[in-house]
Structure formats: structure tokens, C-alpha cells
Amino acid sequence: LYGRVLCGVCQMICPDQAIRWVEEKPYNPEKVVIEY
């Protein structure tokens, strides 16, 4: 849940940060892809 919320917040404020977060935490790509 934390990962999904973080990605959503970053997308609204700064999409670039969301992309970096995905690269830094690739151990859980499914949740990121669903929200992205």
C-alpha cells in the first residue's frame, strides 16, 4: 500500500520522481505498474 500511495503522490507532484522511485525499488514492479 505504501508503494502505491507514494507512486500516486509523486505522479501528481513530480512525475520524474515517480520514475526514479520505480528504478530504485524494482523489487515490487507489479504494484507500481497497476497504479502507473
Buried (B, 14 or more C-beta within 10 A) or exposed (E): EEBBEBBEEBBEEEEEBBBEBBEEBEEEEEBBEEBB
